[in-house]
Amino acid sequence: MAGKVLSAVRRWRLGARVMVVTRVVLPSWEWISKISAQKWIACLPPDDPLCRERDRLANALARFSWVTPEGQGVALGCGLRLLLARGYRSLAQITEQDLTSIPTWSPGTDTLDAALCSMGVFPRTAQRGPTRRLRRGRHSIADFVAMAKIPERFRAVTALYLETYATRITPLYASQRCKATALGYFWRFISDRYPEVASSADVLPFQARAYVPYAVAQARDGRPQDDSRETNVRTMAHSRLVHVRTFFADICTWASEPDSPFAVLAPRTIPLTRHDLVGVGFDRARQQVQKRMVATVLDLEREMPNIRAFAFGKWHEADRALKADQKDMRLTASEETRSGTGASSNCWCKAAFGLRRRVN
């Protein structure tokens, strides 16, 4: 009797294996995670799409010297399970949502993500699990302005300034977010304290200077309860005030250009200058910011040789691969990307030394 039961179990497992491997049914991840995908597809002919994709993925994983053979096998099994669970015939069909849908307890996802990026499936750099799952889409400038709760009459000038700043100065995402937040605090203060101000062109120096003690008090009220250091309060307030001062300095400068859209938005004089922030308790805050900048530059100098060596090594690898196969468009894109990375590392190295000279 026991023999018949074991025989029935084997036949059932064989039937489930055949239906899954031939893509007759799409199993759930909880069910397929308990099987060895590599053993299951071993019975397929070599020209089967699953076998071809298995070999491609294995070759991509083999180039990762930082992954152990066991880790490469786990990532290979994860990729094959994903193909079987989604019914895909090619790795190129895998989407970002597919990787996100893999449970956190399933191993090998991060290595699989890196392999898919190296193969050109995803046009980005590799990401770890928390980044893939918790990262939100990039906000636009209009989103930043709305999130900062800027009054309606000041939204147009803020959006125009952020767009121009991104074009002329830097498109750095964090800079746009910080500037929008700092300007949101300032414009709400102006709207509440001076409701007669209808435009950025109407802001006067005494109104902007009145925001200085308000910014300090607001930073003090918003600090964490376990943070009693006044220096941190001054640093936060100083950062917000610098963003406001830079905003007015920039739009007044740009307003002097021919046919500038800032001509009707710039005030008659810069309402908040550097001298307005001197002697009001920001000296220690500036010193603290300068110390952090110096420490960052020194760390960058120490790591830059390693970064340059890694970037140029990757570029030479991509160049050799492109020379071996001139027809592969992915290799062409990879070589161009690596070349830009090498040049960027050299530029960052020069910028680091220049910044150090300015700080000193």
N, C-alpha and C positions, 0 to 999 in steps of 0.2 A: 504493500500500500504506500509506504514511504517512497519507494522508487517511482511509482506513478506520479506522486505529488511533485517530486523533484523534476521529473521529465516535463510535466505540465508547466512548471515555473520557468524552465529553460525555454520551452517553446514560446511562452508568453513574452519573455525578455527578447527572444530573437525576433518575434513579430513586431514588438515596439521598436527595436533597433532598425528593422527594415523600413518601417513607416517613417521614422524620423530621418534616416539617412537619405532616403529617396524623396524627401520633402513632401510626403503625402499629408502629414500633419505637422503643425508647429507647436512644439512643447513649451511649457512655461519654464522660466529660468529656475524656479525652485526644483522642478523635476529634472531638468537636464544638467543641473550643477552636480548631481550625484553620479554622473557617468563619466567615463574617460572618452572624450571626443576623438582623440587621436586613434585609439583602438577601434572605435566604431567606424571610422571612415577608412580604416586600413583595408577593408574588403573591397573598396571601390576601385575601378580601373584607373590607371595613372592619368588618363586624359579627362577625368571627371573634374568639373569646376572646383569642387571642394578640395581635391588633391592639389590642383594647381595653386589655389589660393593658400593652402597650407604651406607649400614649398616657398611661395613668395614671402609669406609672413615669417617663416623660419629663417630665411636668408636675411630679412631686415633685422630680426632680433639677434642674429649671430654677430652683427656689427656693433652691438652694444657691449663694450668691454666692461662696463660698470654693472652689468647684470650677470648673476651666476647662471650656469647652465640649468639649474633647477628653476630659477626665476624665469628664464626664457621658456622653459617647458610649461610653466603655469600660465604665462601670458599667451602662449600659443594655444593652449586648451581653452582659455577664455575667449580668444578670437574665434575659434571654431565653434564653440557653443553659441556665440552671438550670431554667427552665420546660420546655424541650424535653427535657433529660436526665432529668427526673423525671416527665414526662408530665402536668404540672399544667396546669390551665386558668385558674387564678387565682393572684395573688401571695399571697393569704391562705393558700394551702396550703403555702407555704414554711415550714420549721421550722428550729430552731437547728441540728439535725444536718445539714441540707442545706448551710448556710453553712460549717459546720466541715468538711464533706467536700470542699469546693472546695480544690484544691491551692494551696500557698502561692505558687507561681510564677504563678498566674493573677491578673492585675491587675483592679482595680475592685471587689474584694470589700468593702473598708472603706466605700467610698462607697455601694455597694448596701445595706450594713447600715444606714447612716444614713438612706437613703431609706425602707427598710422600716419603720424605727422611726418616722419622721415620718408614715408612712401608717397607723400603728396596727397593723401586722402583728405587731410584737414590743412587748409592754408594758414597755419598758425604754429606757434611753438607748443611744446608739450606742456600739459597742465596736470596738476595733482588733483586728487579727488575733491577736497574742499573747494578748490578754485572752480572746478567744473560744476559743482552742485550749488554753490552759494553765489557765484558771480552773476550779477545782473547786467542787462544790456547797457551800453554806454548812453548816458543822457545827452540830449542835445542842449544847445545854449538856451533855447526856449524853456526846456525842462528845468535847467538850473535857475532861471529867472523866476519861474513859477514856484519852485521848491523854496526859494529864498523869501517868499511872501513879500515881494517888493510891491509897493503901491502902484496902481495902474499908471499914474502920470509919469512915473520914473522907469517904467519897464522898457520903453523903446530905446532910451539912451543907454541903458545898461546892456541890453542885447546887442546894440550896435557897437558898443565899446568892446564887449567880449569877442565879437566876431572879428573886429579890426585887430584886437590884441592877438588873437590866434593866428591871424595872417601875418602881422608885422613882427611880433615878438616871439611867441612860442605857442604851439597848439597843445601844450601839455594839458592833459585831462585834469590833473589835480590842481593845477594853477587856475583853470577856469572855474572849478568848483569852489576853491577857497575865495577867489575874488567875488564870485556871485554871493556867497554867504556873507562876506564882510560888507559888501555894498548893501545887502538886504538889511543888516542891522542899522547902517547909517540912514538909509532912506526911510525906514520906519520911524527912526528918531526924528528926522526932519518933518515927516508927515504929522506926527503927534505934537511936536513942540512948536512947529512953525507951519500951520496949515495954509498960510498965505503963499508959500513957495509952491509955484505951479510947475516949475521946470528946473532942470539942472542949471540953466543959465541964470536963475534967480537966487542961487545960493550965495550968501555973503560970508565974509571971513568970520564975523562974530558968531554966526550960526554954526559954522564948521568947528570953531574953537570950543563952543559949548558942548560939542559931542565928546571932547577928550575926557573930562571927568565922568561923563555918562558911560563911556566905553569901559573905563576902569571899574566902575561900580557894577556894570553888567557882567564883566568877566569875573568879578569876585563872587557875584551871586550864582553864576553858572558853574563854578568850579566844583569838583567832587568833595564830598564831606570829609574824606580822609586826607585831603590836600590842604594844609594850612600855610603853605609857603607863599608869601606875597610876591616873590620873584616870578613864580609861574603865572600869577594874575597879571602882572605887568607885561610879561612876555606875550601873553595872549592878546591883551588890549593893544600893545604896541604893534603886533602883527596886523590886527584889523585896521588900525589907524594908518599904517603904511599903505595898505591896499587902497584906502580912501584917498590918501594924499597922491598916490601914483595915478589913480583914476583921473583926478582933476588936472594933474600935470600933463597927462597924456592927451586928454581931449582939448586942453588949451593949446598944446603944441600942434596937434593935428588940425585944429580949427584955422590955423594960419595958412594952410595950404590952399591953393586955388580950387574953387568948387568943392570944398570939403563939406560933407554932411554934418560935421560938428560945429560949423560956423554959427548956427542958431542955437546950439546946445551948450556951448562953452560959456562959463561966467566971465564977467569983465576982468576979473583978476583971480589968480589961483587962491581959493579960500582957505586951504590948509597947506602949509609949507613945512619944511624940515625944522625951521626955527620954532614953530609952534609946538614941537614935540621935545624941545630941549628944556631941561630944568624942571620937568614935571614928574620926575621919578622913573624915567625910562632908561637911565644910564646903565644900571645893572642889567636890565633886560637886553639892551644892545650888546653889552659885554658877553652875556650868556649866549646869545645867538652867534656872536663872532667866535666864541670858543667852540661851539658845536660845528661851525663851518670849518674851522681849522682842523678839528678832529676828523671830520668827514674827508677833507682833502688829503690828509696824511694817510688815512686808511685807503683811499683811492690810489694814491701813489704806490703804496706797498703792494696792492693787488693788481695794478695795471700791467706789469710785466707778464703775469700769469694769464690775464685776460687777453692780452695781445698775442701771446704764444698760442693760446687755445683757438683764437679767432683765425690766425693765419694758418694754423694746422688744419682746421676745418676747410678753409678756402683751398689749400693745396689738395686735400682729399677730393673735394668736389671738382677741382680742375682736372685731376687725373681721371676721375670717373667720366667726365665729359669728353675727354680726349679718347677714351676707350669706346664710347658710344655717342657719336655726334648727333644721332637721330632722336635720342630720347629727350623730349621737351621738358620732362621733370628734372633731368640732370642739368639742362640749360638754366632753368629757373633757380635750381639749387646753387649753381655756381655763381649766378648773379647776386643771389641773396648773401652767400658767404663772402663774396668780394666786397659788398657793401658793409658787412659786419667788420671785416678787417680794416677797411678805411675808417669806419666809425670809431673803432677802438683806438686807432692812431690819433684821430681828432680829439677824442676824450682825454688821451694822455697829454696832448699839448694844452688842452683847456685846463686840466688839473694843475699843471705847473704854472700856467698863467694866472689862475685863480689864487694859487698860493702866494705868488708875488704880490698880487693886489691886496690879499688879506694881511700879509706881513708889512 
